[in-house]
Amino acid sequence: MPQLNPAPWFTILVFSWLVFLAIIPPKILSRTFTNEPSTLNTQKTKPAPWNWPWY
């Protein structure tokens, strides 16, 4: 049964993991993002009371 021969499939598996782990992450991590996140104001503002008449 030729599909049980691991020689070509193991080589393909190792080469694909080599591509995924050695080539793709540095390409993705080298990108610069155009909108860098900024820190938000941590002070909470007091909400204004509602001026509604209650019927």
LUMTORDREN-542172 format. One record per residue: x negated, y, z negated of N, C-alpha, C in turn. Coordinates in Angstrom, 3 decimals, always signed. Each point is the difference from the previous one (the first is absolute). Example, Ala and Ser with C-alpha at 12.3 -4.5 7.8 and 13.67 -1.06 7.14 Angstrom:
BEGIN
KERO_nX_nY_nZ_caX_caY_caZ_cX_cY_cZ
KERO_-13.190_-5.690_-7.800_+0.890_+1.190_+0.000_-0.900_+1.200_+0.000
KERO_+0.350_+1.050_+0.720_-0.820_+1.190_-0.060_+0.770_+1.090_-0.730
***
This chain:
BEGIN
KERO_nX_nY_nZ_caX_caY_caZ_cX_cY_cZ
KERO_-0.850_-1.178_+0.000_+0.850_+1.178_+0.000_-0.897_+1.243_+0.000
KERO_-0.010_+0.753_+1.056_-0.924_+1.128_+0.092_+0.357_+1.168_-0.915
KERO_+1.247_+0.130_-0.411_+0.350_+1.138_-0.842_-0.555_-0.144_-1.415
KERO_-0.503_-1.169_-0.359_-0.593_-0.190_-1.308_-1.493_+0.306_-0.017
KERO_-0.569_+0.331_+1.130_-1.411_+0.342_+0.067_-0.176_+1.425_-0.554
KERO_-0.662_+0.183_-1.149_-0.075_+1.319_-0.621_-1.076_+0.913_+0.593
KERO_-0.807_-0.495_+0.877_-1.136_+0.791_+0.483_+0.416_+1.314_+0.668
KERO_+0.864_+0.023_+1.004_+0.305_+1.307_+0.608_+0.852_+0.887_-0.905
KERO_+0.905_-0.594_-0.783_+0.905_+0.816_-0.806_-0.706_+0.608_-1.190
KERO_-0.942_-0.715_-0.566_-0.754_+0.562_-1.128_-0.855_+1.171_+0.461
KERO_-0.586_-0.102_+1.174_-0.794_+1.109_+0.551_+0.876_+1.211_+0.266
KERO_+1.165_-0.226_+0.543_+0.936_+1.107_+0.249_+0.440_+0.629_-1.316
KERO_+0.262_-0.806_-1.006_+0.399_+0.514_-1.311_-1.106_+0.848_-0.618
KERO_-1.223_-0.486_+0.040_-1.118_+0.742_-0.595_-0.244_+1.301_+0.759
KERO_+0.071_-0.043_+1.313_-0.225_+1.206_+0.783_+1.111_+1.029_-0.219
KERO_+1.239_-0.459_-0.098_+1.095_+0.947_-0.235_-0.124_+0.655_-1.371
KERO_-0.402_-0.773_-1.040_-0.207_+0.601_-1.311_-1.191_+0.947_+0.002
KERO_-0.995_-0.307_+0.779_-1.136_+0.917_+0.127_+0.461_+1.329_+0.589
KERO_+0.846_-0.056_+0.996_+0.529_+1.229_+0.600_+0.845_+0.758_-1.008
KERO_+0.889_-0.696_-0.687_+0.890_+0.672_-0.947_-0.732_+0.603_-1.184
KERO_-1.036_-0.669_-0.486_-0.654_+0.458_-1.218_-1.223_+0.870_+0.228
KERO_-0.595_-0.033_+1.173_-1.237_+0.743_+0.206_+0.153_+1.152_+0.983
KERO_+0.895_-0.095_+0.928_+0.086_+1.026_+1.041_+1.179_+0.941_-0.224
KERO_+1.143_-0.529_-0.334_+1.211_+0.831_-0.093_+0.013_+0.912_-1.237
KERO_-0.326_-0.441_-1.224_+0.072_+0.919_-1.153_-0.876_+1.242_+0.110
KERO_-1.251_-0.077_+0.461_-0.754_+1.252_+0.130_+0.613_+0.961_+1.015
KERO_+0.595_-0.534_+1.057_+0.644_+0.882_+0.979_+1.206_+0.709_-0.614
KERO_+0.750_-0.704_-0.809_+1.180_+0.607_-0.621_-0.427_+0.995_-1.088
KERO_-0.994_-0.356_-0.804_-0.409_+0.864_-1.102_-0.755_+1.239_+0.471
KERO_-0.503_+0.007_+1.225_-0.725_+1.170_+0.485_+0.930_+1.091_+0.514
KERO_+1.267_-0.287_+0.108_+0.954_+1.006_+0.480_+0.184_+1.097_-1.033
KERO_+0.178_+1.218_+0.471_+0.332_+1.103_-0.891_+1.462_+0.353_+0.201
KERO_+0.671_+0.219_-1.079_+1.414_+0.304_+0.054_+0.187_+1.511_+0.064
KERO_+0.921_+0.450_+0.819_+0.171_+1.432_+0.216_+0.658_+0.698_-1.176
KERO_+0.906_-0.654_-0.680_+0.671_+0.654_-1.127_-0.428_-0.680_-1.288
KERO_-0.987_+0.561_-0.633_-0.479_-0.538_-1.267_+1.037_+0.310_-1.092
KERO_+0.244_-0.935_-0.892_+0.970_+0.262_-1.060_-0.525_+1.046_-0.970
KERO_+0.865_+0.878_-0.398_-0.386_+1.034_-0.958_+0.637_-0.315_-1.349
KERO_-0.598_+0.515_-1.046_+0.551_-0.243_-1.331_+1.237_+0.869_-0.205
KERO_+0.985_-0.594_-0.602_+1.242_+0.723_-0.257_-0.101_+0.735_-1.324
KERO_+0.827_+1.021_-0.141_+0.053_+0.748_-1.246_+0.632_-0.886_-1.070
KERO_-0.670_-0.151_-1.127_+0.495_-0.903_-1.037_+0.909_+0.700_-1.003
KERO_+0.140_+1.315_+0.070_+0.875_+0.713_-0.924_+1.445_-0.176_+0.440
KERO_+0.840_-0.325_-0.972_+1.422_-0.151_+0.299_+0.683_+1.343_-0.199
KERO_+0.836_+0.363_+0.948_+0.752_+1.243_-0.130_+1.303_-0.290_-0.732
KERO_+0.427_+0.973_-0.793_+1.267_-0.164_-0.699_+1.138_+0.252_+0.973
KERO_+0.968_-0.866_+0.023_+1.136_+0.237_+0.889_+0.881_+1.124_-0.544
KERO_+0.517_+0.789_+0.890_+0.890_+1.086_-0.404_+1.375_-0.577_-0.373
KERO_+0.627_+0.527_-1.040_+1.318_-0.541_-0.360_+1.038_+0.372_+1.064
KERO_+0.949_-0.882_+0.162_+1.048_+0.253_+0.984_+0.996_+0.979_-0.572
KERO_+0.448_+0.897_+0.826_+0.909_+1.042_-0.404_+1.414_-0.274_+0.521
KERO_+0.447_-1.230_-0.101_+1.301_-0.372_+0.558_+1.073_+0.131_-1.074
KERO_+1.135_+0.496_+0.404_+1.109_+0.014_-0.973_+0.585_-1.411_-0.130
KERO_+0.278_-0.392_-1.233_+0.581_-1.338_-0.228_+1.483_+0.170_-0.239
KERO_+0.784_-0.694_+0.753_+1.467_+0.106_-0.116_+0.568_-1.161_-0.731
***
